[in-house]
Amino acid sequence: MRQRLATPGPTEVPQRLLLAGAREIVHHRSTQMEELLHEVNSGLPPLFGTTRPVYTIASSGTGAMEAAVANCFSPGDEVLVVSNGYFGERFRDIALAYGLVPHVVESEWGTSADPERVAASYARHPEVKGVLVVHSETSTGVLNDVEAIGRLFRDTDVVVVVDAISGLLVHTMEADAWGLDVVLAASHKGFMLPPGLAFVSVSDRAWAAVERASGPHYYWSFQRLRRFYPMSSSSPAVSLVQGLSESLRLLTEEGMPAFRERHALLGQATEHALTALGFVPFVREPHRRGNVVTSALAPEGIDTSRLLKTLSNRHGVTMTGGQAHLKGKLIRVGHVGATDPLDLCAIIAAVEMSLLELGHRFSPGSGVGEVIRTHQEANA
Ligand SMILES: *Cc1c(COP(=O)(O)O)cnc(C)c1O
């Protein structure tokens, strides 16, 4: 049975990228590696909307979140943590682990963070040294307005750290223009690569904070990354970097506007398809619904853990459910990276087949029909 990933990381890896990662290993101080890193180092910054270097580290996304916290702040520093989901909570936990004092600006899961509430919290805590915020909150599918949040701190020394791990590429990112100091991404979301690489951009304001900060770090040291740049500070994940150069080529071939339009179409089509099958979109503000993953509450009487098991065991489709308190209630359909409308037809067809097997009644084909209709309308 063919296996399909409909998860928001890891994602399907196109064969071209798999093959690029299967090439012979080059040494990390060789001319070949120098050329490879040059390609990667010049390709990444425009995708972040920055003119500064973007550093590549061997790590999952969480490692980049930890690196940002470890480098920019010192134990005892107060920070604002904007949290409306699982990854916002992870930022809070990392801040606590490093001895920071987080003030959490919390909003309900499925809603977006209100920049005015962030401003109000800043007014109450004017001593904060940083703000930690998630761009696309993958646990719910919400997109936070990081441009508006960045604007609040424009004329301050507050370092704005953005987890754009799933949102980068799928949604516009203008790190420099929006005043976002540290922007994080990872290989296994929009870049369509296996997990294992993370990316970090660092602004001048963040470098000033890094120089002031006194917390311990070594492998995660931004200063060390800068010292060795454009080469890597220690053994890089060579195979993944080889894949990355091919991923950047693939992105250039499609073009970022087309890449984003494809994801917007996939987001809409998934939402329409699930609604037709009796699901209720979990994100209620349509303009804050991201295009990385579509989350929806299951129809009455459908246990999502059984649905996810049926999808996987009988149809080879891996999808995720809700995290934390949303376990058993949500399904999250990931459509980030290489997914195209035909893949989505297969994924939605598998949802329909699984629902029928679980005894849910609806007109077969009504979900897939919505994918076709949405695609047709977008291309009319
Ligand atoms: C995937 C993801 C992460 C990192 O997860 P890892 O499993 O450590 O790669 C962090 N934040 C967001 C928003 C994500 O989507």
The ligand as an SDF file (V2000), in Angstrom:
LIG
                    3D

 15 15  0  0  0  0  0  0  0  0999 V2000
    7.0380   21.7230   13.3930 C   0  0  0  0  0  0  0  0  0  0  0  0
    7.0100   22.9140   14.2450 C   0  0  0  0  0  0  0  0  0  0  0  0
    7.9670   23.1390   15.2550 C   0  0  0  0  0  0  0  0  0  0  0  0
    9.1400   22.2380   15.5250 C   0  0  0  0  0  0  0  0  0  0  0  0
    8.8980   20.9330   15.6790 O   0  0  0  0  0  0  0  0  0  0  0  0
   10.1070   19.8790   15.5880 P   0  0  0  0  0  0  0  0  0  0  0  0
    9.4010   18.6050   15.7530 O   0  0  0  0  0  0  0  0  0  0  0  0
   11.0550   20.1890   16.6760 O   0  0  0  0  0  0  0  0  0  0  0  0
   10.7520   20.0650   14.2520 O   0  0  0  0  0  0  0  0  0  0  0  0
    7.9080   24.2920   15.9780 C   0  0  0  0  0  0  0  0  0  0  0  0
    6.9650   25.2040   15.7580 N   0  0  0  0  0  0  0  0  0  0  0  0
    6.0280   25.0490   14.7900 C   0  0  0  0  0  0  0  0  0  0  0  0
    5.0260   26.1210   14.5710 C   0  0  0  0  0  0  0  0  0  0  0  0
    6.0280   23.9010   14.0200 C   0  0  0  0  0  0  0  0  0  0  0  0
    5.1030   23.7380   13.0580 O   0  0  0  0  0  0  0  0  0  0  0  0
  1  2  1  0
  2  3  1  0
  2 14  2  0
  3  4  1  0
  3 10  2  0
  4  5  1  0
  5  6  1  0
  6  7  2  0
  6  8  1  0
  6  9  1  0
 10 11  1  0
 11 12  2  0
 12 13  1  0
 12 14  1  0
 14 15  1  0
M  END
$$$$
